[in-house]
């Protein structure tokens, strides 16, 4: 679609680094623990998987605290890619999405594994603090598809411009059919 619109399109692999996953887990769990504390949430009211997430965040904060240099290292790896390319356009999902189950009844590990399997790059880009937009692009086998448009730090303008161009080329329904959402 972007090539048809006049863009130069190349295949590139995003950089991979083994330190990204531990950093993502540290930030994800420790952020939840900080939120619970800052918001004064009664932990007895949390679902078991969420309580486990918070407990892991506290434990990780003692053993593997989030360090700003982890994010900076990942940002620098991405900067090398953005020196060659304006934006990355990648699948939002790496695999089929997790099924519609009663996830709240499953363990923290089952929830985390399902999400990290399906969405491995979304959390890595969050760690890098780069602008990203998930853009709907139709369906495949009855399931919604989307791509992530990613740009270097401070280049939200590129993300929004490419997302808008994709929307013009393939408009999407704003609301699920049958939900009675007013159109005006």
VEXDO-883399 format. One record per residue: residue number from 1; residue in one letter; x, y, z of N, C-alpha, C in turn. Coordinates in pm, 1 decimal. Example, Ala and Ser with C-alpha at 12.3 -4.5 7.8 and 13.67 -1.06 7.14 Angstrom:
% VEXDO-883399
ZABA, 1, a, 1319.0, -569.0, 780.0, 1230.0, -450.0, 780.0, 1320.0, -330.0, 780.0;
ZABA, 2, s, 1285.0, -225.0, 708.0, 1367.0, -106.0, 714.0, 1290.0, 3.0, 787.0;
//
This chain:
% VEXDO-883399
ZABA, 1, x, 82.6, -119.6, 0.0, 0.0, 0.0, 0.0, 86.9, 125.8, 0.0;
ZABA, 2, x, 191.4, 125.6, 80.5, 275.7, 244.6, 86.5, 358.4, 262.0, -40.6;
ZABA, 3, x, 400.3, 151.7, -100.5, 474.6, 160.1, -227.0, 385.2, 222.0, -334.6;
ZABA, 4, x, 259.4, 178.6, -340.2, 163.9, 233.4, -436.8, 144.4, 383.1, -413.4;
ZABA, 5, x, 154.7, 425.6, -288.4, 138.3, 567.2, -254.8, 264.8, 648.3, -282.2;
ZABA, 6, x, 370.7, 582.6, -332.0, 490.8, 656.1, -369.4, 606.4, 647.3, -271.4;
ZABA, 7, x, 593.5, 569.7, -167.7, 702.1, 555.1, -70.3, 803.5, 451.7, -117.6;
ZABA, 8, x, 928.5, 470.8, -80.8, 1030.4, 366.9, -99.6, 1012.5, 268.0, 14.9;
ZABA, 9, x, 992.9, 141.7, -17.7, 966.9, 38.7, 83.3, 1078.9, -64.0, 77.5;
ZABA, 10, x, 1139.4, -91.1, 191.3, 1247.3, -189.3, 201.7, 1217.6, -286.1, 314.6;
ZABA, 11, x, 1273.2, -404.9, 304.3, 1261.2, -503.5, 411.7, 1379.6, -484.2, 506.8;
ZABA, 12, x, 1351.2, -476.9, 634.1, 1456.3, -465.1, 735.8, 1410.8, -539.7, 860.0;
ZABA, 13, x, 1504.8, -591.3, 933.8, 1474.3, -659.8, 1059.1, 1500.0, -563.7, 1174.0;
ZABA, 14, x, 1403.5, -550.9, 1265.6, 1431.7, -468.9, 1382.9, 1542.4, -534.5, 1464.5;
ZABA, 15, x, 1623.1, -455.0, 1531.3, 1731.3, -513.7, 1610.1, 1675.7, -597.8, 1724.4;
ZABA, 16, x, 1746.2, -702.8, 1756.3, 1707.4, -788.6, 1868.5, 1821.4, -787.2, 1969.2;
ZABA, 17, x, 1787.7, -791.3, 2094.3, 1889.9, -796.3, 2198.1, 1833.4, -873.4, 2316.3;
ZABA, 18, x, 1910.2, -968.0, 2370.6, 1857.3, -1050.7, 2480.0, 1823.1, -972.9, 2606.4;
ZABA, 19, x, 1878.8, -854.8, 2624.2, 1851.0, -777.1, 2745.4, 1715.8, -707.3, 2740.5;
ZABA, 20, x, 1652.0, -704.1, 2624.2, 1525.5, -631.5, 2612.4, 1414.7, -698.8, 2693.0;
ZABA, 21, x, 1401.1, -830.7, 2683.9, 1292.1, -898.4, 2754.7, 1298.9, -878.2, 2906.0;
ZABA, 22, x, 1413.5, -899.0, 2971.3, 1416.7, -871.8, 3115.8, 1384.5, -726.1, 3148.9;
ZABA, 23, x, 1430.4, -633.9, 3064.6, 1400.9, -492.4, 3089.0, 1251.8, -463.9, 3073.1;
ZABA, 24, x, 1189.4, -525.0, 2972.2, 1045.2, -508.8, 2951.6, 968.5, -563.9, 3071.3;
ZABA, 25, x, 1004.1, -684.3, 3115.8, 936.3, -743.9, 3231.9, 955.8, -659.6, 3356.8;
ZABA, 26, x, 1076.5, -608.3, 3375.4, 1103.0, -524.5, 3492.6, 1016.4, -399.0, 3489.9;
ZABA, 27, x, 1013.2, -331.4, 3376.0, 934.7, -207.3, 3367.7, 785.3, -236.2, 3381.1;
ZABA, 28, x, 738.4, -342.1, 3318.3, 595.9, -377.5, 3320.1, 550.1, -408.6, 3462.0;
ZABA, 29, x, 622.4, -494.1, 3530.2, 579.2, -534.3, 3664.8, 603.6, -424.1, 3767.1;
ZABA, 30, x, 717.8, -358.2, 3758.1, 747.2, -252.6, 3854.8, 656.9, -131.7, 3834.9;
ZABA, 31, x, 618.3, -106.1, 3711.2, 523.0, 2.1, 3686.5, 389.1, -26.2, 3751.8;
ZABA, 32, x, 344.4, -151.4, 3745.9, 218.1, -188.3, 3811.4, 229.2, -172.0, 3962.5;
ZABA, 33, x, 341.6, -214.3, 4019.2, 361.3, -200.3, 4164.3, 360.9, -53.0, 4204.3;
ZABA, 34, x, 425.0, 30.9, 4125.0, 426.0, 174.7, 4153.8, 286.2, 234.4, 4142.1;
ZABA, 35, x, 211.3, 191.8, 4041.3, 74.5, 242.4, 4024.4, -12.6, 207.9, 4144.2;
ZABA, 36, x, -2.9, 84.1, 4192.0, -82.7, 41.9, 4307.8, -50.3, 129.8, 4427.7;
ZABA, 37, x, 77.9, 155.4, 4446.8, 119.1, 237.6, 4560.9, 74.7, 382.7, 4544.5;
ZABA, 38, x, 102.2, 441.3, 4429.0, 69.4, 582.4, 4406.2, -80.9, 609.4, 4409.5;
ZABA, 39, x, -159.4, 513.8, 4362.0, -304.4, 532.2, 4357.4, -374.0, 486.2, 4485.1;
ZABA, 40, x, -297.9, 428.9, 4577.0, -355.9, 383.0, 4703.0, -457.4, 271.7, 4684.6;
ZABA, 41, x, -431.6, 181.5, 4592.9, -525.6, 73.2, 4563.0, -519.7, -32.8, 4672.1;
ZABA, 42, x, -635.4, -78.0, 4715.1, -645.4, -186.1, 4813.1, -610.9, -316.5, 4742.0;
ZABA, 43, x, -495.7, -372.4, 4773.9, -448.5, -491.6, 4702.9, -537.1, -612.9, 4725.3;
ZABA, 44, x, -613.2, -613.9, 4831.6, -704.6, -726.2, 4856.3, -814.0, -731.6, 4749.9;
ZABA, 45, x, -836.3, -621.3, 4680.5, -940.4, -616.2, 4578.0, -888.6, -652.4, 4438.5;
ZABA, 46, x, -759.4, -676.3, 4425.6, -702.0, -710.4, 4295.7, -731.5, -855.3, 4259.4;
ZABA, 47, x, -744.8, -880.8, 4130.8, -755.3, -1018.9, 4084.5, -623.6, -1089.2, 4116.8;
ZABA, 48, x, -626.5, -1220.3, 4137.7, -503.8, -1292.2, 4173.1, -388.4, -1270.6, 4074.4;
ZABA, 49, x, -416.6, -1269.5, 3945.1, -307.6, -1251.2, 3848.8, -247.2, -1111.6, 3861.0;
ZABA, 50, x, -331.7, -1010.8, 3890.4, -281.7, -874.8, 3905.2, -201.9, -861.5, 4033.8;
ZABA, 51, x, -250.1, -923.1, 4140.5, -175.8, -921.1, 4266.7, -38.9, -986.7, 4248.0;
ZABA, 52, x, -33.9, -1093.9, 4171.3, 93.9, -1160.8, 4143.8, 184.9, -1069.4, 4062.7;
ZABA, 53, x, 128.7, -999.3, 3967.0, 204.2, -905.3, 3884.2, 268.9, -798.6, 3972.7;
ZABA, 54, x, 190.7, -744.9, 4064.8, 240.0, -641.2, 4156.4, 348.6, -698.6, 4247.4;
ZABA, 55, x, 325.6, -818.7, 4300.3, 425.1, -881.7, 4387.9, 556.0, -907.0, 4312.5;
ZABA, 56, x, 545.4, -951.7, 4188.1, 666.0, -971.2, 4107.2, 737.7, -838.8, 4082.9;
ZABA, 57, x, 660.7, -733.9, 4061.7, 720.7, -602.1, 4043.0, 800.2, -558.0, 4164.0;
ZABA, 58, x, 746.0, -580.3, 4280.5, 819.2, -543.7, 4403.2, 945.6, -628.3, 4419.2;
ZABA, 59, x, 932.9, -758.6, 4393.8, 1049.5, -846.9, 4405.5, 1156.6, -808.9, 4302.9;
ZABA, 60, x, 1113.0, -779.5, 4181.0, 1209.4, -741.3, 4077.4, 1274.9, -607.7, 4109.2;
ZABA, 61, x, 1201.0, -517.4, 4172.1, 1257.8, -386.8, 4207.4, 1375.4, -403.5, 4303.5;
ZABA, 62, x, 1367.6, -505.9, 4388.6, 1477.6, -530.2, 4482.6, 1596.8, -596.6, 4412.8;
ZABA, 63, x, 1570.1, -685.4, 4318.5, 1677.8, -764.0, 4256.5, 1720.3, -710.7, 4119.6;
ZABA, 64, x, 1627.0, -658.0, 4045.1, 1654.0, -614.2, 3908.0, 1577.5, -484.3, 3881.3;
ZABA, 65, x, 1618.1, -375.9, 3946.9, 1542.6, -251.7, 3929.0, 1551.5, -200.4, 3785.1;
ZABA, 66, x, 1447.2, -130.6, 3744.8, 1446.2, -68.5, 3612.3, 1555.5, 37.5, 3609.7;
ZABA, 67, x, 1635.3, 31.8, 3505.5, 1742.3, 130.4, 3491.0, 1720.6, 206.7, 3360.7;
ZABA, 68, x, 1736.6, 336.7, 3367.1, 1716.4, 419.2, 3247.7, 1809.2, 378.2, 3134.1;
ZABA, 69, x, 1929.0, 330.2, 3168.9, 2022.9, 293.4, 3062.0, 1974.6, 173.2, 2981.0;
ZABA, 70, x, 1888.3, 89.9, 3039.3, 1831.6, -21.2, 2962.1, 1748.0, 33.1, 2846.0;
ZABA, 71, x, 1664.8, 129.6, 2876.6, 1582.5, 190.3, 2771.7, 1670.2, 266.7, 2672.9;
ZABA, 72, x, 1770.3, 339.6, 2723.5, 1858.1, 415.6, 2633.8, 1935.0, 323.9, 2538.3;
ZABA, 73, x, 1982.3, 209.4, 2588.8, 2053.7, 114.5, 2502.8, 1962.9, 66.5, 2389.6;
ZABA, 74, x, 1840.2, 33.8, 2423.6, 1744.4, -12.5, 2323.3, 1710.7, 100.9, 2226.4;
ZABA, 75, x, 1694.7, 223.9, 2278.1, 1668.4, 338.7, 2191.7, 1782.2, 358.6, 2091.9;
ZABA, 76, x, 1906.2, 343.7, 2139.0, 2021.0, 362.4, 2049.8, 2024.1, 256.0, 1940.5;
ZABA, 77, x, 1986.9, 134.1, 1974.0, 1980.4, 29.0, 1871.7, 1874.8, 64.3, 1766.1;
ZABA, 78, x, 1761.4, 115.3, 1812.2, 1657.3, 156.4, 1717.9, 1700.7, 279.0, 1638.6;
ZABA, 79, x, 1774.1, 370.8, 1702.4, 1821.6, 489.8, 1631.7, 1905.3, 451.7, 1509.9;
ZABA, 80, x, 1982.6, 343.6, 1522.4, 2060.5, 297.1, 1407.8, 1970.8, 259.0, 1291.2;
ZABA, 81, x, 1857.7, 199.9, 1321.9, 1761.4, 164.0, 1217.8, 1693.8, 289.0, 1161.5;
ZABA, 82, x, 1659.3, 382.7, 1251.0, 1591.7, 504.4, 1205.4, 1686.5, 599.9, 1132.5;
ZABA, 83, x, 1815.9, 576.1, 1140.7, 1909.4, 654.0, 1059.5, 1896.0, 614.9, 912.1;
ZABA, 84, x, 1847.4, 492.9, 887.6, 1830.6, 444.2, 749.7, 1686.6, 451.0, 700.7;
ZABA, 85, x, 1590.3, 443.8, 793.0, 1448.6, 438.4, 756.2, 1370.0, 541.6, 835.7;
ZABA, 86, x, 1271.0, 601.0, 771.5, 1186.5, 699.3, 840.1, 1093.4, 632.9, 940.0;
ZABA, 87, x, 1028.9, 526.2, 897.5, 935.1, 454.7, 984.9, 953.3, 304.8, 965.5;
ZABA, 88, x, 909.1, 231.2, 1065.6, 896.6, 86.5, 1054.6, 748.2, 55.4, 1048.8;
ZABA, 89, x, 710.3, -36.0, 964.2, 572.4, -83.7, 958.4, 579.7, -234.2, 981.0;
ZABA, 90, x, 525.4, -275.8, 1094.4, 536.6, -414.9, 1138.9, 400.4, -467.4, 1180.4;
ZABA, 91, x, 382.4, -598.4, 1178.5, 256.4, -651.8, 1231.8, 242.1, -616.4, 1379.9;
ZABA, 92, x, 122.4, -583.0, 1421.0, 98.1, -559.7, 1563.5, 106.2, -691.6, 1638.3;
ZABA, 93, x, 52.4, -795.5, 1578.8, 57.4, -929.4, 1638.1, 161.9, -1012.9, 1566.3;
ZABA, 94, x, 243.3, -1083.5, 1642.8, 341.2, -1173.5, 1582.5, 279.3, -1309.2, 1551.7;
ZABA, 95, x, 172.3, -1342.3, 1622.5, 104.9, -1471.5, 1609.2, -44.9, -1446.8, 1623.5;
ZABA, 96, x, -124.2, -1550.8, 1608.2, -267.0, -1535.7, 1632.5, -288.6, -1482.6, 1774.0;
ZABA, 97, x, -388.7, -1398.0, 1791.4, -412.6, -1342.7, 1925.0, -456.5, -1451.7, 2022.0;
ZABA, 98, x, -432.8, -1428.4, 2149.7, -482.3, -1524.1, 2249.1, -634.0, -1537.8, 2235.7;
ZABA, 99, x, -683.2, -1657.5, 2255.5, -826.7, -1682.5, 2244.7, -905.8, -1608.9, 2351.2;
ZABA, 100, x, -1034.7, -1598.5, 2327.6, -1124.6, -1532.4, 2423.2, -1158.1, -1632.1, 2533.9;
ZABA, 101, x, -1080.3, -1628.6, 2637.5, -1098.0, -1717.3, 2752.1, -1120.1, -1632.5, 2876.8;
ZABA, 102, x, -1149.6, -1696.9, 2984.6, -1160.1, -1628.1, 3114.2, -1018.3, -1610.8, 3168.7;
ZABA, 103, x, -944.6, -1518.0, 3107.8, -804.0, -1500.5, 3143.6, -786.1, -1463.2, 3289.9;
ZABA, 104, x, -883.8, -1398.4, 3348.1, -870.9, -1359.1, 3488.8, -864.2, -1479.9, 3581.8;
ZABA, 105, x, -905.6, -1597.7, 3533.6, -899.7, -1718.3, 3617.0, -768.7, -1794.1, 3598.1;
ZABA, 106, x, -688.9, -1750.3, 3503.7, -563.1, -1819.5, 3475.8, -448.3, -1752.6, 3550.9;
ZABA, 107, x, -339.2, -1823.4, 3557.7, -223.5, -1774.7, 3633.6, -160.4, -1652.6, 3568.0;
ZABA, 108, x, -79.9, -1584.3, 3647.3, -5.4, -1471.0, 3594.2, 83.4, -1517.8, 3479.1;
ZABA, 109, x, 152.0, -1630.3, 3497.8, 243.4, -1680.2, 3395.8, 169.8, -1710.8, 3265.3;
ZABA, 110, x, 52.3, -1771.1, 3274.2, -25.8, -1799.7, 3153.1, -63.0, -1670.0, 3081.6;
ZABA, 111, x, -104.9, -1569.0, 3156.4, -140.5, -1439.6, 3097.9, -18.9, -1372.3, 3034.9;
ZABA, 112, x, 91.1, -1367.6, 3108.7, 211.5, -1300.9, 3058.6, 264.3, -1371.7, 2934.1;
ZABA, 113, x, 270.3, -1504.1, 2938.5, 322.5, -1579.4, 2824.0, 236.5, -1557.8, 2699.9;
ZABA, 114, x, 105.1, -1560.8, 2715.4, 15.7, -1541.1, 2600.5, 35.1, -1403.4, 2539.1;
ZABA, 115, x, 47.5, -1302.2, 2622.6, 62.9, -1166.2, 2571.1, 200.8, -1141.8, 2511.7;
ZABA, 116, x, 304.4, -1189.8, 2577.3, 438.9, -1170.6, 2523.1, 458.1, -1248.3, 2393.1;
ZABA, 117, x, 391.0, -1362.2, 2379.5, 397.7, -1441.6, 2256.7, 328.5, -1367.9, 2141.4;
ZABA, 118, x, 211.2, -1315.5, 2168.6, 132.7, -1251.8, 2062.7, 183.8, -1112.5, 2027.3;
ZABA, 119, x, 231.0, -1037.8, 2126.9, 267.1, -896.8, 2106.8, 411.8, -868.6, 2147.8;
ZABA, 120, x, 510.4, -938.2, 2094.4, 646.3, -919.7, 2145.8, 706.9, -782.7, 2117.2;
ZABA, 121, x, 669.6, -720.6, 2007.3, 733.7, -593.9, 1972.9, 665.7, -472.9, 2034.9;
ZABA, 122, x, 538.2, -482.8, 2067.3, 471.9, -364.8, 2123.5, 537.1, -324.6, 2254.6;
ZABA, 123, x, 566.4, -420.1, 2340.2, 627.1, -386.6, 2469.3, 770.3, -338.2, 2451.9;
ZABA, 124, x, 842.3, -392.1, 2354.5, 979.4, -347.1, 2330.8, 981.4, -201.4, 2284.7;
ZABA, 125, x, 885.5, -162.4, 2201.8, 880.2, -22.9, 2158.5, 836.0, 68.5, 2272.7;
ZABA, 126, x, 749.9, 18.6, 2360.4, 713.9, 97.6, 2478.2, 836.3, 122.9, 2564.8;
ZABA, 127, x, 920.3, 21.9, 2581.1, 1043.1, 37.7, 2658.9, 1130.6, 146.2, 2598.9;
ZABA, 128, x, 1139.0, 150.9, 2467.1, 1223.3, 249.2, 2399.0, 1162.2, 388.7, 2398.6;
ZABA, 129, x, 1034.7, 400.0, 2436.8, 966.9, 529.4, 2442.6, 967.0, 599.1, 2306.5;
ZABA, 130, x, 938.8, 520.3, 2202.6, 927.0, 575.9, 2067.9, 779.3, 581.0, 2030.3;
ZABA, 131, x, 741.7, 673.3, 1942.9, 600.6, 681.8, 1904.3, 558.5, 564.2, 1816.7;
ZABA, 132, x, 442.5, 510.1, 1848.7, 388.4, 393.9, 1777.9, 237.7, 411.3, 1765.8;
ZABA, 133, x, 182.9, 369.5, 1653.3, 37.3, 363.3, 1637.6, 2.0, 228.2, 1578.1;
ZABA, 134, x, -98.1, 164.1, 1634.4, -153.2, 41.6, 1575.7, -265.4, 84.3, 1482.1;
ZABA, 135, x, -253.3, 45.9, 1356.5, -345.5, 91.5, 1252.6, -423.4, -28.2, 1197.7;
ZABA, 136, x, -556.9, -28.0, 1209.8, -637.3, -138.0, 1154.7, -622.2, -146.3, 1002.9;
ZABA, 137, x, -613.7, -270.0, 952.2, -600.4, -289.4, 807.2, -688.7, -401.7, 755.7;
ZABA, 138, x, -808.6, -413.5, 807.1, -899.8, -515.0, 756.4, -901.3, -639.7, 842.2;
ZABA, 139, x, -938.1, -752.0, 778.2, -948.1, -878.5, 851.0, -882.1, -989.9, 771.0;
ZABA, 140, x, -849.3, -1095.9, 841.4, -796.2, -1217.9, 780.7, -859.1, -1335.0, 854.1;
ZABA, 141, x, -928.3, -1422.7, 780.9, -1000.1, -1535.5, 841.5, -1094.6, -1486.9, 952.6;
ZABA, 142, x, -1157.0, -1371.8, 929.0, -1254.2, -1319.3, 1023.9, -1194.2, -1247.7, 1143.2;
ZABA, 143, x, -1063.4, -1236.8, 1148.4, -998.1, -1169.3, 1261.2, -942.5, -1035.1, 1215.6;
ZABA, 144, x, -950.9, -935.0, 1302.3, -897.1, -804.3, 1264.1, -745.0, -808.0, 1250.9;
ZABA, 145, x, -695.9, -735.1, 1154.1, -552.2, -719.7, 1133.0, -512.9, -575.7, 1159.8;
ZABA, 146, x, -389.2, -557.1, 1203.0, -336.5, -421.7, 1214.7, -185.2, -425.8, 1201.4;
ZABA, 147, x, -130.0, -310.7, 1171.2, 15.0, -294.5, 1167.9, 52.7, -187.7, 1269.4;
ZABA, 148, x, 177.9, -194.7, 1312.3, 233.4, -89.1, 1396.1, 315.4, 2.2, 1306.4;
ZABA, 149, x, 294.5, 129.6, 1320.2, 378.9, 228.1, 1253.7, 465.8, 287.6, 1363.6;
ZABA, 150, x, 597.1, 275.7, 1348.3, 692.3, 314.6, 1452.2, 790.0, 415.3, 1393.3;
ZABA, 151, x, 824.1, 517.1, 1470.3, 923.4, 615.1, 1425.8, 1019.1, 646.1, 1540.6;
ZABA, 152, x, 1121.4, 721.7, 1509.0, 1220.7, 761.2, 1609.1, 1157.7, 854.7, 1712.6;
ZABA, 153, x, 1223.5, 865.4, 1826.8, 1174.3, 955.9, 1930.8, 1153.4, 1095.1, 1872.5;
ZABA, 154, x, 1041.1, 1155.4, 1911.0, 1010.0, 1290.0, 1866.7, 947.6, 1298.4, 1728.5;
ZABA, 155, x, 924.7, 1184.8, 1662.3, 870.2, 1186.9, 1526.1, 727.1, 1135.4, 1520.9;
ZABA, 156, x, 646.6, 1181.9, 1615.4, 504.7, 1148.5, 1614.3, 439.5, 1192.7, 1484.7;
ZABA, 157, x, 491.6, 1302.6, 1426.3, 435.4, 1352.3, 1301.0, 441.8, 1246.6, 1190.8;
ZABA, 158, x, 551.1, 1173.5, 1183.6, 562.9, 1068.1, 1082.1, 465.6, 953.8, 1108.6;
ZABA, 159, x, 455.8, 914.0, 1235.1, 363.5, 805.2, 1270.1, 221.4, 843.6, 1230.5;
ZABA, 160, x, 179.7, 964.0, 1267.7, 43.0, 1007.4, 1238.0, 20.0, 1024.7, 1088.0;
ZABA, 161, x, 119.7, 1074.8, 1016.2, 104.2, 1093.9, 871.6, 89.8, 959.6, 799.6;
ZABA, 162, x, 172.7, 862.6, 835.2, 163.7, 730.9, 770.7, 33.8, 661.6, 810.7;
ZABA, 163, x, -4.4, 672.5, 937.9, -131.1, 612.4, 982.7, -248.9, 672.9, 906.2;
ZABA, 164, x, -248.2, 804.3, 887.9, -356.6, 870.1, 814.2, -358.0, 825.2, 668.0;
ZABA, 165, x, -240.8, 809.5, 610.3, -234.5, 765.4, 470.8, -288.2, 622.8, 456.8;
ZABA, 166, x, -252.6, 535.7, 549.9, -305.5, 399.2, 547.1, -457.1, 399.3, 564.3;
ZABA, 167, x, -507.0, 485.8, 651.5, -652.5, 493.2, 671.8, -722.7, 541.3, 545.5;
ZABA, 168, x, -664.4, 638.5, 477.4, -726.3, 686.5, 352.5, -729.6, 575.3, 247.6;
ZABA, 169, x, -625.8, 493.9, 243.9, -620.4, 386.0, 145.3, -712.5, 270.1, 181.8;
ZABA, 170, x, -729.5, 245.8, 308.3, -815.1, 135.5, 351.9, -891.3, 179.6, 477.1;
ZABA, 171, x, -999.6, 257.3, 458.8, -1076.5, 305.1, 574.3, -1130.9, 188.2, 656.2;
ZABA, 172, x, -1145.8, 210.3, 784.6, -1196.7, 104.7, 871.7, -1319.2, 152.3, 947.3;
ZABA, 173, x, -1399.3, 56.6, 986.8, -1518.6, 85.6, 1065.8, -1474.9, 128.1, 1204.5;
ZABA, 174, x, -1529.2, 236.2, 1253.1, -1489.1, 289.1, 1383.5, -1543.1, 208.5, 1500.5;
ZABA, 175, x, -1657.1, 145.1, 1482.5, -1720.8, 72.4, 1592.6, -1765.4, -64.4, 1542.5;
ZABA, 176, x, -1764.5, -159.4, 1631.4, -1810.1, -293.7, 1595.3, -1956.4, -288.1, 1553.4;
ZABA, 177, x, -1991.8, -359.5, 1446.3, -2131.5, -359.2, 1401.3, -2224.8, -409.9, 1511.2;
ZABA, 178, x, -2342.9, -349.2, 1517.7, -2444.6, -396.7, 1610.6, -2437.4, -338.7, 1750.2;
ZABA, 179, x, -2346.5, -246.0, 1775.2, -2334.8, -190.8, 1910.2, -2415.3, -63.0, 1927.5;
ZABA, 180, x, -2487.3, -22.2, 1825.5, -2576.8, 92.2, 1838.8, -2506.3, 223.8, 1866.2;
ZABA, 181, x, -2385.9, 240.2, 1814.5, -2312.3, 364.5, 1835.1, -2366.4, 468.2, 1738.0;
ZABA, 182, x, -2404.2, 585.9, 1788.0, -2457.7, 689.1, 1698.0, -2355.8, 725.4, 1590.7;
ZABA, 183, x, -2404.3, 751.8, 1471.4, -2315.7, 786.3, 1360.6, -2297.2, 935.9, 1345.0;
ZABA, 184, x, -2376.0, 1015.9, 1414.5, -2359.2, 1161.0, 1399.0, -2310.8, 1223.3, 1526.0;
//
